[in-house]
Amino acid sequence: MGSVHAYTNAAGKRLYRIAYRRPDNVQTNERGFTKKKDAEDRLAEVEVSKNRGEYVNPSDAKVTIGTLGREWIEAREHVMKPSAWRPLDSSWRTHVEPKWGSRSVGTIRSTEVQAWLSELAKSKSATTTLRAHGVLAGVLDAAVDDRRLTRNVARGLILPRKVAKGKPYLSHAQVQALADTAAHPSLVLFLAYTGLRWGEATGLRVKHVNALKRRVNVEENAVMVGSLIEVGTPKTHERRTVRYPAFLSEDIARACEGKGRDSILFGEGQWHMRLPNSRDGWFAAAVKRVMSEDPSFPRVTPHDLRHTAASLAVQSGANVKAVQRMLGHKSAAMTLDVYADLFDDDLEAVAVALDRARANAGVVRLLSRTS
């Protein structure tokens, strides 16, 4: 057990210190308690934490968020996809480090973090606020794992919620109208009928195409990270095979003409196509042209064609597992979460089918008895 001792500081004031042995058997002192009871309470806290295996050396809690944060960010740079790591790094440099970088991890309080998040949410989107919180909470999780803190004060707080945006679904006719006026019609049709992400489609090479079976092997993902295109594995790190409809066979054949096996399928073959500018790129221009002819046409992005592919697949009778495999989701549950609205009609169809099946079975219901 430790002990409490009185002492007098240079100003002649009576203070208290506690002495105890850390779990590594090193003798330690904590000084500066103005009341004996405060010293006794702290000593009791230390002994309980030692017995529970939760002891935190006060000197370890003095490390700053800046030091731990840089280590946390750097440790993820080469294990995360560049497109996922870059937003974390930007959030760290823009929001977290300027606010918390100079603070020792042991001095941060939950109320302070909550106030910071509430203030950030006033001027920033929910996505930005949640990402900043995730970075700070991740750094403090690491501090808990390293026994620098007993708990993470950034967990269990009130966070803003993302407001789900409605997904624009194009009809077959609308997809064709968009393709007809686009600079790259084959790519527009391919995105709308296969559900590939932009980077997956523009990452395809000629060797990934099986023209006989009308399939493409999704093995690479060409994503814009800043001003550069980073080529890696698909988003879920899993390769998959996706079929394309027969009417696209001629388009795919033309895209392959005159190219070697390792050439990029879409575009001139050597360089990956860049995601068009959302305001004045070729895709946005095509959308504006269609909207000028048809005011009911929704404003869509290349990624929205992925939603359209899911919608058209469900309309054609595809079940949730088929849509999951086409889109490359990790699970059918994820597909249902994202596209629950597309499967609402399935419930009605099931009820109608059950009613029809029961009638065909010739089941006769007895008159119900009242109690």
N, C-alpha and C positions, 0 to 999 in steps of 0.2 A: 504494500500500500504506500501511497505517497504521503506527503506531509505539507502543512501550511506554516509559513514563517513570516514574522513581521520584520520590517526593515524601515529605515529612514532614508529618504532620498536627499539629494544635494540641497534642496530647498528646505529641508527639515521637516518634511511632511511624512507622516506615518503611512506606510503602504504594506501590501502583503504580496508574497510570492508563493507559488506551489512548486514542489519538487517531486518528481516521479521518474520511473524508468519506462522508456518506450518499449514496445514489443521486441525490438532488437537488443534490449538490455542496456541501452545507452541512457545515462542519467540526464534528465532534462529539467529546465526551470522555465516557468512562465511568470513574469513579473508585472507589476503595475496595477494590481487590484486595490481599489480604494476602500473596500469593505471586506472584512474577514469572511462574511457569509458568501460574497461573490467568489472568493478564492476557493472556499469549501465546495460550492456548487460546481465550479469548473473542475475541481479535482474529482468529484464524484462522476461528472460527465466523462472525464478521461478514463476512469477505471471501468465504467460501464462499456464504453466504446472498445476498450482493450479486450474485455471479456467476450464481446460480440464479434470481434474481429473487424471492427469498423473504425479503428483508430486512424486519425489523420494528423500527421506531424504539422504543427502550425507553420513551420518554415517552408514546407512543401506547398502550402496554400498561398504563399506569397508570389508564386510565379504569375506572370501577367497573361491576360488574354491574348495580347499581341504575340507573345512567344509561342504559346500553345496553338493559337489559331493558324500561324504560318506553318507549323508542323502538320496540323490537321489538313490544311489545304494541299500542301505539297505531297502528303502521303496518298492523296486520292488522284493526283494528276495522271498517273500512269496505270491506274486500275479502273478508271471510269472512262467512258467514251468522251472524246473532246467536246461534243455538243452538250453533254451533261455536266462536265466539269467546269467549263467556261462560265456559265451563269453563277455557279457557286463562288468561283474566284472573284467575279465582278461584284457579287453581293458582299463578299468579305471586304473587298477594298473600298467599296462605296458606302456601305451602311454599318457594318459591324466593327471593323478596325478603328474608324474615326471615333466611334462612340465608346467602345470598350477596350481598345487596344492597350491603354496604359493602366488599366485596373487589374489588381491582383484578383485571382479567381475567388479567394476566400472572402473578399469584401463585397461581392455583388449580392444584392437582395432581390427576392422575387418581385417586390413592389416596384423596384426600379426598372426591371425588365418589362413588367406589364405596362408601366407608364411610357416606356420607349416604344413598345409595339403599338399602343393606342395612338401615340403621336404620329408614328410612321404611317399608320393606316389612314390618317386624315388626308394625306397628300399622295400616297402611293397606292397602287392596286393591291388587291388581296394576294395575288401571286407574288409580287415583290416583297410584301410584308411577311408572308409565310416562308419565303426562301431565306430572308434575313434571319428570321426566328430559327429556322432549321440549322443554319450555319452556327449561330451562337449556341443553340442547344446541343449541337453535335460536338462542339469544342468542350462544353461543360460535361458532356457524357464521357469524353476522353479523360477529363480531370477526375471524374468519379472512378473510372476504371483504374486510374493510376494512384488511387487513394490520396488524391489531393483535396477531395471534397467528400462529404458523407452523402450528399444528395445533390441533384441537379435543380437549381432554383429556376431554371427556364422551362421546366416541364409543368404541366397542369395549369397553364394559364389560359385566359380567354383570347381566342384567336379569331381573326376575320374569316368569313366563309366565302369561298368562291361561288359566284352566281353562275349556274350552268346556262350557257348560251344555247339557243335553239340551233339545231343543225339544218342547213338548207339541203334538201334532197331534190335533185333534178330528175325529170322524167326522161324517157328514151328520146323523145323529140327535142327536149331542151339540150340534152347532151350533144345530139347531132347538130343542132343549131350553133352551139358553141364551137364545136370542132370545125364546122364549115367556115367560120370566120377567123379561126385561130391560125397563127403562123406555123404551128406544129400540130396539125389535126390528128395524126396517128398517135401522138403522145397523149393528147386529151382523151381520145377514145380508150386508149390502153389503161389510163389511170381510172377512168370511170367504170370500166368493166372488169378490172382485176383487183382493185382496192389496194394496190401497192402504194407505199409511201413515196414521196417525190424522190428521196435519196435512193430507195430501193430500185425504182424504175430507171432512173438515170445512171445507176450503178451497174445495170445489166450489160453483159458483154455478149457478143455473137455466140460464143461457146455455151452460154447459159440457155440457149433456145433449143428446144426439141420440137421442130416444125411438124414432124409426123404425128406426135401425140398432142400438139398444140399446148405445150407446157414451157414455162420458164423456171429455172432454178434460181431462187433468190439467195445469193451468197454474199453480196457486197452491198454496202450502203454509202453513198456519196453525199455527205452532209456539209452544208455551208457552216463554217465556224469562223465568225468574223468575216473577213474578206477571202478566206481560203476554203477550199473544198477538201475535207478530210475523208478518206476512204477507209472504211472498217467493216465490221460484221453488221448484220441487221440489228435492229433495236433490241430484240430479245436475245441476241447472240445465237439464235437458232436458225439454221438454214431451213427453207421450206420450198415446196414445189407448188406453183399456182398455174391453173389452166386458164387459157384465154379462149373466148368464143370463136367459132369458125369464121365469122365475118371479118375478123381481124387478121386472118392468115395472110392475106395479100399485103396488108400494111407491114406486117412483121417481115415478110419476105423482102419487100422493098428496102426496109431498114437494114437488112443484112447484106444486100447486094454490094459487091466490090470491096468487102471488108474481110480482114483476117479474123481468125477465131478469137483473138484477144482484143479486138476492136470494140469500142463502146457502141452499144446497139443504137441508142437514140442520139442524134446529132451527127457531126461530121466523122466521128469514130475515134479521134485521138484524145479529145478533151471532154470531160464530163460537162453536161449542160448545167449552167448555173440557175438557181431558183430565180425566176423573173421578179423584177421589182414590183412590189405590191401596189404601187401607185401608177407607174407609167411603163411597166414592162409589157411584153407581148401578150401575156395572159390577161392582165387587167384591161388592156386595150380591147381584146376580144370580148370580154364581159361587157364593157361599155357599149360596144357596137350592138350586141344582142339586146341589151337593156333599152337601147334607143328604139329598137324595132318592137320589143315586147316589154312594156313597163312592169309586167308581173314576174319577169325573170329575176331571180334573186342575185344579190352580189355574192359571188363565190370566189374561193381561192383554190389553188391546186390541191391543197389538203382536203378541201370540201368534196372533191371528186371521190375521195376514199369513202366518205359517208354515203355518197350517191351509189357507189358500188355495193355497199352493204344493203342499202334500200332496194336496189334493183334485184339483188340476189334473193332477198326475203320475198319480194313480190313474185319472183319466179318459182317459189316453193322451197328454197334452201332452208334447212334447219339450222339451229344455232351452232352446232358443232361444225357444219360445213362453212358457215360464215367465219367462225373462229379460225379455222385452218387457213381460209383464204386471206384473212387480214393479219394473221400472224400473232394473234393475242395469246397470252400465256394460258388462259383458261376460258371455258365457256362462260363462267361467272363474270369474267371481265367484259366479254362481249355483251352479255345481258345488261350489265351495269351501264355500258356506254350507249347501247342501242335498245333499251327497254321499250321505247316508244314504237319501234318497228315490229315488236312481237306482241303488241296489245291485241291485234286482230287474231292471233293464234288462239287466245283463250275463247273467243267467240266461235272460231272454227272447231275447236275441240268440243264445245258444248253442242254445236249443231251435229257434228259427227256422232257423238254419243247418242243423241236423240234419234238419229237416223238408224244407228246400229240396233238400238233397243226395239224400234218399231219393226225392223226387219226380222228380229228374233221372235216376233209374235208374242211377246210377254203381255199378259193381261193383268191389270191391277185390280185387286179385290177392293170392294167398297171399304173405306176406312171406318173403323169403329170409334164411336165417341165414348169417352169415359164417364 
